[in-house]
Amino acid sequence: MFENKYKVFENIDLTADEGKFIGLVGPSGVGKSTLLRLIGGFLKPSSGTILLEGKPVLKPSPKLVLIHQSIVTFPWMTAIQNVMLSLTPKHLPRDEAREIAARSLETVGLQGFEDLYPKEMSGGMRQRVAIARALAANPTVMLMDEPFAHLDELTAEGIRQDIYNILFNVNFPLKSVIMVSHNLTEVLELADAIYVINGSPATVVARIEVNLPRPRNPKQPDFDRYLDTLYNYLTVRRRPQ
């Protein structure tokens, strides 16, 4: 029987500090989404350890939630029912669960839209519902895999302008966000630090601290300098081991 021994990663070392938005970038096919799923406990590493608050991550946990690039909402459920779904494992009284879900929807700017079905909402609204559902579960870390990839640029930009304050909201215990994206401008708008992975097997080639004042704008004087730095790291080719 054929056994695939292809090594995807080598010497990967990442840290997501409390209160930090972490960006993760790399060429297509380098393993960014796979790495995100390893962090979330959805896949098991063949070696090494994933730690959350000092404890190994051995399986999926409500403390680690994943926002997919595909906008995942259930069409037969209203916005508030979609959000309440994440509270099912807690077996809360329905009124309490509805109150938490409503508060989450208000946080993402959807107050008054609780009873709409996904077919009645725009793509941006549906992605906000998915974010509200994740927040309602009270996670410690949110993992985001190309969360704005299927939105038009105007809608994506609108959410990006809000998302940092939405995620690091005093009403929720979220401590860190790790986001994968191909959009370098998007990453620079949001991230406090950016890890660049490249090569085969993939490894961390740089950690870049982003020292730009918020709110950020691509027209800021140093924005292009950061973009050039990221581009340079992404275009350097490493030989396969």
C-alpha positions in Angstrom: 0.0 0.0 0.0 1.4 3.4 -1.0 2.2 5.7 2.0 2.5 9.4 1.3 5.4 10.8 3.3 5.4 14.3 1.8 6.4 16.8 4.3 4.2 19.9 4.2 5.7 22.0 7.0 9.1 22.4 8.6 10.1 24.3 11.7 6.8 26.2 11.9 6.7 28.4 15.0 3.9 30.9 15.5 2.7 32.9 18.5 -0.7 34.7 18.7 -0.5 37.0 21.7 -3.5 38.3 23.7 -5.3 41.2 22.0 -3.5 40.7 18.7 -4.8 40.2 15.2 -2.4 37.9 13.4 -2.1 37.7 9.6 -0.9 34.6 7.8 0.2 34.9 4.2 2.0 32.7 1.6 1.9 31.6 -2.0 -1.1 29.5 -3.2 -0.8 25.9 -2.2 1.8 26.4 0.5 -0.5 25.1 3.2 -2.0 28.2 4.9 -5.5 26.7 5.3 -4.0 23.4 6.4 -2.0 25.2 9.0 -5.1 27.0 10.2 -6.9 23.6 10.6 -4.0 22.2 12.6 -4.2 25.2 14.9 -7.9 24.6 15.4 -7.5 20.9 16.2 -9.4 19.8 13.0 -6.2 18.0 11.8 -3.5 16.3 13.9 0.2 17.2 13.3 2.6 14.3 12.7 5.0 16.1 15.0 5.1 19.2 17.1 2.5 20.7 19.5 -0.3 23.3 19.2 -0.8 25.1 22.5 -3.8 27.2 23.7 -3.1 29.0 26.9 -0.4 26.5 27.7 -2.5 23.4 27.1 -2.2 21.1 24.0 -4.9 21.3 21.4 -5.8 17.7 20.7 -9.3 18.1 19.1 -11.8 20.8 18.0 -13.0 23.0 20.9 -15.5 25.8 21.4 -12.4 27.9 22.4 -11.2 27.8 18.8 -13.7 28.7 16.1 -13.2 28.8 12.3 -14.8 31.2 9.8 -14.7 29.7 6.4 -14.1 31.5 3.1 -17.4 30.0 1.9 -20.2 31.9 3.6 -21.8 29.3 5.8 -25.4 30.0 6.9 -28.3 27.6 7.0 -31.0 28.7 4.5 -33.9 27.3 6.5 -32.9 29.3 9.6 -33.3 33.0 10.3 -30.3 35.1 11.2 -30.9 34.7 14.9 -31.5 31.0 14.6 -28.2 30.6 12.8 -26.5 32.4 15.6 -28.3 30.4 18.3 -27.0 27.2 16.7 -23.6 27.8 18.2 -25.1 27.8 21.7 -26.8 24.4 21.4 -24.0 22.5 23.2 -24.5 24.7 26.3 -28.1 23.7 26.7 -29.2 27.2 27.7 -32.8 28.2 28.2 -34.2 29.4 24.8 -34.8 32.9 26.0 -31.2 33.2 27.3 -29.8 31.8 24.1 -31.9 34.2 22.0 -30.7 37.1 24.1 -27.0 36.2 23.6 -27.6 35.7 19.8 -29.4 39.1 19.5 -26.4 40.8 21.3 -24.0 39.1 18.9 -26.0 40.3 15.9 -26.1 43.8 17.3 -22.3 43.7 17.7 -21.8 42.9 14.0 -24.3 45.6 13.0 -27.3 43.5 12.3 -29.7 44.8 14.9 -33.2 44.7 13.4 -32.4 41.9 10.9 -32.7 39.0 13.3 -35.7 37.4 11.5 -34.4 37.6 8.0 -33.5 34.4 6.1 -30.2 34.1 4.3 -31.9 34.4 0.9 -33.2 37.9 2.1 -29.6 39.0 3.0 -26.6 40.2 1.0 -23.4 38.3 1.1 -21.9 40.8 3.5 -24.8 40.4 5.9 -24.6 36.6 5.7 -20.9 36.7 6.6 -21.7 39.0 9.5 -24.1 36.4 10.7 -21.4 33.8 10.5 -19.1 36.0 12.6 -21.9 36.7 15.1 -22.5 32.9 15.4 -18.8 32.4 16.1 -18.7 35.2 18.7 -21.8 33.9 20.5 -19.8 30.7 21.3 -17.4 32.9 23.4 -14.2 31.6 21.8 -10.7 32.4 22.9 -9.2 32.4 19.4 -11.0 33.0 16.1 -9.5 31.5 12.9 -10.5 33.1 9.7 -9.8 31.5 6.3 -10.1 34.1 3.5 -13.2 35.4 5.2 -13.9 38.1 2.6 -12.9 36.2 -0.5 -16.4 35.7 -1.9 -17.6 39.3 -1.3 -17.4 42.1 -3.7 -14.6 44.6 -2.9 -16.9 47.4 -1.6 -18.7 45.0 0.7 -15.4 43.5 1.9 -14.0 46.9 2.6 -17.0 47.8 4.6 -16.6 44.8 6.8 -12.8 45.3 7.1 -13.4 48.8 8.4 -15.6 47.3 11.2 -14.1 43.9 11.9 -11.2 44.9 14.3 -13.5 46.7 16.7 -16.2 44.0 16.3 -13.8 41.2 17.2 -12.0 42.9 20.1 -15.2 43.9 21.8 -15.5 44.2 25.6 -18.7 42.0 25.5 -16.7 39.0 24.3 -13.7 37.2 25.8 -11.9 36.8 22.4 -8.2 37.0 22.9 -6.7 36.6 19.5 -7.5 36.3 15.8 -5.5 34.5 13.1 -6.5 35.2 9.5 -5.3 33.7 6.3 -5.6 35.8 3.2 -4.1 36.3 -0.3 -5.1 39.9 -0.2 -1.9 41.7 1.1 -3.7 45.1 1.4 -6.5 43.4 3.5 -3.9 41.8 5.8 -2.1 45.1 6.3 -5.3 46.9 7.1 -6.1 44.5 9.9 -3.1 42.7 11.3 -0.9 43.6 14.3 1.7 41.1 13.1 2.0 39.1 9.9 3.7 35.7 9.4 4.9 34.9 6.0 5.3 31.2 5.1 7.0 30.0 2.0 9.0 27.2 0.5 8.6 23.4 0.2 8.3 22.2 2.9 6.8 25.4 4.0 8.4 27.3 6.9 8.1 30.7 8.5 10.4 33.1 6.5 9.4 36.3 8.4 7.3 37.8 11.1 6.5 41.4 10.4 5.2 43.7 13.1 2.8 46.3 11.6 3.3 49.6 13.3 0.7 51.7 11.5 -1.9 53.8 13.3 -5.5 52.7 13.2 -7.8 53.1 11.3 -5.5 52.1 8.4 -5.6 53.3 4.9 -3.6 52.2 1.9 -2.8 55.8 1.3 -0.8 56.1 4.5 2.9 57.0 3.8 4.4 53.7 5.0 1.7 51.4 3.7 3.5 50.7 0.4 6.7 50.0 2.2 5.1 47.2 4.1 3.5 45.9 0.9 6.9 45.8 -0.8 8.4 43.9 2.2 5.6 41.3 2.1 5.9 40.9 -1.7 9.7 40.4 -1.5 9.3 37.6 1.1 6.6 35.9 -1.0 8.6 35.9 -4.2 11.7 34.4 -2.8 11.8 30.7 -3.8 13.2 28.1 -1.5 14.4 24.8 -2.9 12.5 21.7 -1.8 14.4 19.7 0.9 
